[in-house]
């Protein structure tokens, strides 16, 4: 099968180690309801991929989802209405493939197909634009069994919950004049990078972001957060929220990663898209974050085409606060006190930019 990987495919909250050969399928139950929504129940904390292939001739469009593990048996289930067939297959000794094949002539827009995690063991994919009444609900297994809630890594202690956040010594700006959007990267079923000791990017950046928000608010800056907990937020809604907020600046906060075999790679870098104001924001943040990260290499202020800084209309930057796979950066990022220093540094950079602008 040849296909196009669906844009925005999500990864589950905790990435599994390599599965043993012939591990049981992670697919526990599936259903396609009469509204044209595919619902999946899986093993908790897995990684999924979804693909699309356009129809041609007597073959309708197909969507398929690959999950870890192999099914007990392969099978084909006859569909109804515009849905021709559902197949459960085994494309290789370590994968379950769920194929949804529609009748020839069915129109699907791959740009509007997105596999979304709703909890650690729940997923849905809506087939938009199908005619009303063109499907009857059918599936296998119980998709409504008790769900497994999202949770952060056991033992990860957010800095903001331990020590009161202090804005002492930070630059002053006129109170009530500015609004800033803070975007903690990833979240929910998408942990971002996973590094040394299982350190997850989503935990690190949410902690830092919430502290930055508190510090800015203490200085009289209005703050909009794209997320405040472990939930999934797609990239376009983050941009839409930012653009509708009439903010003066946007900052997306991330942590970097490389192969676990390259702990020697560390460093701080900050990206902007193209405007001079965005570059000034990125430079201010880069300078301050480097100052609290001694020994971590300066990877520079660089141009980047990340969606959230390319589509926002205000000055925008994306900071990588260090490598969760790096032997210098990772132990620091795992420490609440260092994340507090990063939050102070990022806030200082934002306030300096606002004051200078």
N, C-alpha and C positions, 0 to 999 in steps of 0.2 A: 504493500500500500504506500502510495506517495501522498503526502498531504502537507498542509501549512499549519505550523504550530500556532494555536490561537493566541492572539495578543493578550498579555496580562495573565498568563497562566500562573496560578498561585502555588506556593510551596506550603506544606503543613508546618505546624508550630515547632516541632522538634524533628530534626532529620535523623532517620534511622541509619545505623551502620549498615554495611553491606549485608544483604540477606543471604542466608545459607541456600544452597541449591534446593529447588523444589519446596521452598517455604510455602505455607498455605496462602491462598489468595487474600489480599487485604480488602476485597470487595465483599461486604457482608449482606447488603441488600440494595436494590435499585427500584425506581418507579418512574414512569412518565405519566404525569397527570393530564387531565382533560384540558388544562390551560396551556399545555405545551412546555412544561417544566420538568427537566430531568432532575431527580433527587437521588443522591447516593448516601448510603451509610457505609463507612469503612472502618478498618482498624484505626485507632487514634494515632495521630502524629506521624503521618506518612507523607510521601511526595507523589504528586499526580502530574500528568501532562495530558492535555487535550489537543486534538488535531481536527482539521477540516479538509474535505476534498469535494470539489464541485462536481455535480453530475454531468453526464454526457450521454447522449443517445438514450438507450433503454436503461441506463443506470442513474438513479437519483443521487442527490448529494448525501454525503456521509460525514458524521462526526464520530470520532472514537476517543476513548479515554484509556490511558495505560496506567496500571497500578502495579505495585510490587506483589510478588508471589504468584502461584499458578492455581487455576481453578481445578476442582476435583474432576470435572468433566467439561468438555467443550460442548456447545449447544447453540441452536438457532430457535428463536421464538417468533412466530408470525405476528406481525403488527396489525394495526387497524387504521382505517382512514388514510391520512397522508403518510403514515409511518408504515413502511414496507416490512421491515424486519429488524430484530435486535439479535446480535450474536455475541456470545461469550467465547473468546478464543485464547490461544496461548501462542503468541508470536515468537517467543523464545522461552527457555527453561526457567526464567525468573520473572515473567511478566504475565499479568492478566490484561486482556484487551476487551473492552466493552464497546461494541460497534452499534451505532444508531444509523440505520439506512432509511431514507425517505423515498417516496414514490418519485419516479421521473417527472420532471417539471416543477417540483416543489422549489420555491424560492427561499434561500437562506442567505443572509448577509454575514460573512465571517467576521466583519468588523464589529458586529453587535453580539457576537457569541463570546461569553466569558464564563469560565468555570470558577465559581466563587465558594470559598470555605466559609461556612456559617458557624462551625464549632470545630473542635479537634477531630471529630469523626463524621462531620456532615458537610455535604457539598451540593450545589445546585447549578444548573445551567438552563437558562431560559431560551427557548426557540421562538424569537419574536417574529410576528408577522404571519403566523399560521392562521388559516381561516377559522372562524368560530365554529365550534362543533365538529372539527375535523379529526378529533382524537377521543378515544375512551381510555380512562385510566387503566394501566396494567403494569405489572412488574413482578419481582421475586423478592421474598423476604420482607421483614418488618423494618421499614425506614423510620418508624416512629419510636423505636426502642429508646430507652434513657440515653441522653446525650452526655458526652464527656466535655466539661467546660474547659475553656482556655485557661492556661495558667502560666506564669513565668517560671523560670528555672527554680527548682527548690534551692534554697540557700542564697539566692540573689537578693541582696538587701538594698533597696533604693536609698540613695543619699538623702533625698528630701524628707524621708519619714523619720530620720534619726536626729538630724541637727537642724535647728531653725535656720532658715535662709536669711542671710544678712546682706543688705545693699550698701553697707558702709564703705566709703571710699570710691564708689562708682561715680562716673560723671553725671552731672545734673543736666536735665533738659526741661523745657517748659512743660508743666504738668497738664495733661489733657490734650496736648496738641498733636501727638503722634499715635499712629496705630501700626502694629507690626504683626505679621503672620509667622508663626513658628510651626514648622512641619517636621514632626518626628518620623523618620523614614520607617517603612515597612509596618508590621503590626498584625495581630490576629494570626491567621493561618500562614502568614509570610514572615518568618523570623529574620529575614535578611541573612547576613553572614553569620556562620557559627564557627567559633574559633577555639583556642586553647582552653581545655577544661570545660567545653560546652558553652562558653560565653557567647550569648546571643546578641546580635546587633540591636534587635528591637528593644531588649531590656535596657541596654546601655543608653540608647538615644532617647527613649521615652523618659528615663530618669533625668537626663541632662535637660531635655526640653521643658519638662515641668518646672525645674528649678529656674531656667532662664525666664519662663513666663512669670514666675513669682517675683523675680528680681526686677524685671521690667515694670511690672505692675506697681511694685514698691516705689519706683521712680516716676510714677504717673503716666506710664505708657500703656495704652490700650493694647491688649494682646488677643489674637485669634489663634487657637490651636487647631490643626487639622485632625488631630485625635488626642484623647486624654487617657486612653486605656488600651488594652490589647484587643483591638478590633481591626478589621480589614477596611481600608479606605483606598479605592482605586485612584490612579493618578489624575484623570480628568476632574473628579470631584474636588481634589485638593486644589487644583488650579482654579476651578470655578469658584470655590469658597474664597480663595485669595483675591481673585479679580473683582468679586462682588463686594469685598470688604472695604475697598478704597483705601488700602493700606499704603504706608510710606515705605515699607521694606518687607521682604520675604526671605526667610532663611530655612533651608531644609538641612536637618542634622542627621549625619550618618556615621558609621564606622566602617573602615575598609577591611579587606581580606585578600589573601592570596592562598596558595597551597599550604597545607599544614606542614609540608616538607620544606617550606621557606620561612622559618621563624626569623631569619636575618633581615627580612623586609619589614621596615617600619616607616613611620613618617606621617606628617600632617600636610594636607593639601586642601585648597578651597577653590571652587569653580564658579565661574560666571558665564553668561552667554555672550553678550556683545556690547552692552552700553557702558559708557564711562562711569556712570553712577553705580552700576552693578559691580564693576571692577573695583571701585572705591570701597564698596561694602565688603567684598570678598577680601581685599587687602587688609582692611581694618580687623576683620575676624582672624585671618591667618596670622597676623602679627601677634595678636593677643593670645591665641591658642598655643602658638610656639613658645611664648614666654613662660607658660606653665607646664611645658612638656620638655624639660631639658634632656638632651641626648637623643630625642626623636628627630629624625632628619626633616629638613624643610623641603617638601616636595613642590612648593611653589603655589602661586596664584595662577590658575590656568583657565583657558576657555573650555567649555563643555557644552554638549547638546542634550543634557538631561531634560526630560519633558517638563519637570516642574519649574525649571529656571528659564526654559526656552519659551514657554507659553504664558508666563505671568507678565503682567503689564507694568509692574512697579520694579524698582531696583531689587534684584534677586541674586542669591548666592546659595551654594551647597557646600557645606564643610564636612570633610572626612576627619574625624577626631582622633584617628589612629587605627592600627591594624589589630583586629581581634586575633589574628594569627601570628602577630609579631612578638618576639621575646622581650622587647622593651615596652611596647604599647599595651599588649594584652593584660599583663599583671596590673598595670595602672588603671585601665578601663574597668577592670573587675573590682576596683577599690572605690568605695563610696566617697572618700575624701578627695580623690583625684577627679571624680566626676563633678564634685562640688567646685573644684578649682576650674574645671572646664566651663561649667555654667557661668561662673563669675567672669571668666575671660571672654566668652562669647557675648555676654551681656555688655561688657565694657566695650567690645568692638562695635556692637550695634548702637550703643549710646553715643560713642565717639563719632560714628558715621552720621547719626541724626543731628548731633550738635554741629558738625562741620558742614552739613548740607543745608 
